[in-house]
Amino acid sequence: MSDYKLGLDYAQQQDQNDALAGYRNQFHIPKNEQGNELIYMTGNSLGLQPKTTKNYINQELEDWANLGVEGHTEAKNPWLGYHEFLTKSMANVVGAKSIEVVVMNTLTANLHFMMVSFYKPTKTRYKILIESNAFPSDKYAVESQLRHHGFDDKEGVVLWKPRKGEELLRTKDLETILKDQGDEIALIMIGGVNYYTGQFFDLKKITELGHKHGCKVGFDCAHGAGNVELNLHDSGADFAVWCTYKYLNSGPGSLAGCFVHERHAHDNSLNRFTGWWSHNKQTRFNMRDEFDVIPGAEGWQLSNPPILSMAAIKASLDMIEEVGIKKLAKKSKKLTGYFEFLLKQLGEDTIRIITPEKPNERGCQLSIQVKNADKSLHNKLTENGVISDWREPDVIRCAPVPLYNSFEDVYNLVERLKRILN
Ligand SMILES: *Cc1c(COP(=O)(O)O)cnc(C)c1O
């Protein structure tokens, strides 16, 4: 990827040659007060709105207005099985089989429901291993599970940490932890792509290591779903969870995804929390039958889901399904590689990219440490029409999203950064 070139011409030419460039027009791009498009680099926090989303939601509003309760069966997209419209395309996004995937609840809720089934501590094996810079919600969820089972939430957490002076995690160090105390660890729960550094872990390798030591393994793929090729089925992970409002463009606080590996699909002995939506669809409305769980990930649902939110997910997934996650990931590598190339021109004395250099160890996000910077740098970027994300003490996260960010966006971003730093 060393054939990147400087200059605006090059960026514009790349956009012209980009088969996915047209998708940008299918999104609402936020504008400033003068009506100029902002440089939106925070699809890792909240993805932009597809222009089709409104129609998808309006369809359900209309069916509700016209049909009332009959919409459950008579709506154009009958609500009773609405989540099924999302399963295949969501399974393709995360590299799973349909029986392994369901859209339900929200992310942290799903993480808890998965731990109900896959965190089964004993007196001697009860610890949970997570990465030391895990997303706070995941950390809190893990700690509360320990307390819920009567364990100490400090002593029970095993942290996978970077070495002194480093930011990234090494699989070698995970191996060492497992060799030393693998038989005390009940569950390994890692963010598949770390939200802070953008490091994309080798999910398969981590799963193999965990299973070798008798641990269950789950991933929070909030920063992976729609961003990288997760290949969840092949990873062998026991479970995974993710949200859909980041790289899956489904709107603020929208529903989340959940993966349960096929080998658990028919295991009725797994403990779980259930509701009527986990019950056999054929007899659900008899209301009196003995509980009869649906095989696969659907058997973890509790409630009839919010259709309006699911309609927004359908709008986005229909578009992503049309492109395919492979093509998205391919453009992503090129776009982020270009971003890295331009940033490096600013010089090692000015900025340091903490995200891994290898394209297979990251998604589109680059986490950039700026020497002697504080939040005022981020504020200046905002004044200059760049929406980026600041994490204390000194990191800017920028995510050029292949579906709607252009090479020209990336060029302009780095130009503005350069201007501010001078
Ligand atoms: C975004 C994100 C969350 C947010 O959780 P919600 O339950 O959706 O509020 C949790 N964990 C990770 C790793 C995230 O990236």
PDBQT file of the ligand as one rigid body, heavy atoms in Angstrom, charges set to zero:
ROOT
HETATM    1  C1  LIG A 501     -20.631   1.310  22.428  1.00  0.00    +0.000 C 
HETATM    2  C2  LIG A 501     -20.252   0.260  23.381  1.00  0.00    +0.000 A 
HETATM    3  C3  LIG A 501     -21.074  -0.065  24.481  1.00  0.00    +0.000 A 
HETATM    4  C4  LIG A 501     -22.366   0.687  24.765  1.00  0.00    +0.000 C 
HETATM    5  O1  LIG A 501     -23.289  -0.153  25.381  1.00  0.00    +0.000 OA
HETATM    6  P1  LIG A 501     -24.871   0.099  25.300  1.00  0.00    +0.000 P 
HETATM    7  O2  LIG A 501     -25.432  -0.989  26.101  1.00  0.00    +0.000 OA
HETATM    8  O3  LIG A 501     -25.253   0.046  23.849  1.00  0.00    +0.000 OA
HETATM    9  O4  LIG A 501     -25.142   1.465  25.851  1.00  0.00    +0.000 OA
HETATM   10  C5  LIG A 501     -20.680  -1.102  25.303  1.00  0.00    +0.000 A 
HETATM   11  N1  LIG A 501     -19.526  -1.783  25.080  1.00  0.00    +0.000 NA
HETATM   12  C6  LIG A 501     -18.716  -1.486  24.038  1.00  0.00    +0.000 A 
HETATM   13  C7  LIG A 501     -17.463  -2.274  23.822  1.00  0.00    +0.000 C 
HETATM   14  C8  LIG A 501     -19.051  -0.464  23.171  1.00  0.00    +0.000 A 
HETATM   15  O5  LIG A 501     -18.233  -0.161  22.169  1.00  0.00    +0.000 OA
ENDROOT
TORSDOF 0
